[in-house]
Amino acid sequence: MSDFTPAEQANVRTALKFLRTRFGTWDVAAKMLRFRASSLANMAAGRTPVGPTLAVRIAKFAKIGVDDVLTGRFPAPGTCPMCGQRVEGTS
């Protein structure tokens, strides 16, 4: 069970997958977010629910508000997970 709605969970998973791509591996993501790699992989795949701790750690790492993670404003649409640049013409 999660404290978040299905939409909020999906947004946190999207942010997690984006950061995993930026970091390169689940092991690096786990170190940066202070989770076990297997836990992150399970949350990203939807096998386990995401919780407030993960949302807060993603927000702190990205230097954004937790609301940006929960509402799907992070990552911004069209943002390249490899370089962080935003593609022109996306909202």
Secondary structure per residue as TSV (DSSP state, phi and psi in degrees):
chain	resnum	aa	ss	phi	psi
A	1	M	-	360.0	145.2
A	2	S	-	-124.3	155.9
A	3	D	S	-78.6	-6.6
A	4	F	S	-107.5	153.9
A	5	T	-	-69.4	163.6
A	6	P	H	-57.1	-37.1
A	7	A	H	-66.6	-41.9
A	8	E	H	-65.0	-41.1
A	9	Q	H	-61.0	-42.3
A	10	A	H	-62.5	-38.4
A	11	N	H	-68.1	-39.3
A	12	V	H	-66.0	-40.8
A	13	R	H	-62.4	-40.0
A	14	T	H	-61.9	-45.1
A	15	A	H	-62.8	-40.7
A	16	L	H	-63.5	-45.4
A	17	K	H	-64.5	-37.4
A	18	F	H	-60.8	-48.1
A	19	L	H	-66.1	-36.4
A	20	R	H	-61.3	-40.8
A	21	T	H	-65.3	-41.2
A	22	R	H	-62.3	-42.1
A	23	F	H	-76.9	-28.8
A	24	G	S	102.6	-37.3
A	25	T	S	-145.3	161.7
A	26	W	H	-66.0	-32.1
A	27	D	H	-62.3	-43.9
A	28	V	H	-68.3	-43.0
A	29	A	H	-58.8	-40.8
A	30	A	H	-62.4	-41.8
A	31	K	H	-65.5	-42.9
A	32	M	H	-69.0	-35.4
A	33	L	H	-99.7	-1.1
A	34	R	T	58.2	52.3
A	35	F	S	-132.6	166.9
A	36	R	-	-78.1	143.5
A	37	A	H	-58.8	-41.4
A	38	S	H	-64.9	-35.5
A	39	S	H	-65.5	-44.3
A	40	L	H	-63.1	-43.2
A	41	A	H	-62.3	-41.2
A	42	N	H	-66.1	-40.4
A	43	M	H	-66.7	-43.4
A	44	A	H	-62.6	-35.6
A	45	A	H	-82.2	-7.8
A	46	G	T	84.3	9.4
A	47	R	S	-75.4	-27.1
A	48	T	S	-131.6	149.5
A	49	P	-	-71.9	151.8
A	50	V	-	-88.1	153.8
A	51	G	-	-130.6	179.9
A	52	P	H	-60.0	-35.6
A	53	T	H	-60.1	-45.4
A	54	L	H	-64.8	-44.7
A	55	A	H	-59.9	-42.7
A	56	V	H	-66.2	-42.7
A	57	R	H	-66.7	-37.4
A	58	I	H	-63.3	-45.9
A	59	A	H	-62.4	-43.5
A	60	K	H	-64.3	-43.0
A	61	F	H	-63.3	-42.4
A	62	A	H	-81.8	-5.7
A	63	K	T	58.9	49.0
A	64	I	S	-134.7	173.8
A	65	G	-	-80.2	153.3
A	66	V	H	-60.7	-34.5
A	67	D	H	-59.0	-34.1
A	68	D	H	-64.7	-34.6
A	69	V	H	-72.4	-47.3
A	70	L	H	-68.1	-31.9
A	71	T	H	-91.1	-6.5
A	72	G	T	88.7	11.8
A	73	R	-	-77.6	-11.4
A	74	F	S	-124.3	127.9
A	75	P	S	-74.5	151.8
A	76	A	-	-62.9	142.3
A	77	P	T	-53.9	136.0
A	78	G	T	85.5	5.7
A	79	T	B	-82.2	128.4
A	80	C	-	-74.5	124.0
A	81	P	T	-71.6	-14.8
A	82	M	T	-84.0	-43.4
A	83	C	T	-116.0	-15.6
A	84	G	-	86.6	-3.4
A	85	Q	-	-77.3	150.8
A	86	R	B	-99.9	133.5
A	87	V	-	-72.4	134.1
A	88	E	T	-60.1	144.5
A	89	G	T	86.6	5.1
A	90	T	-	-103.7	150.0
A	91	S	-	-96.4	360.0
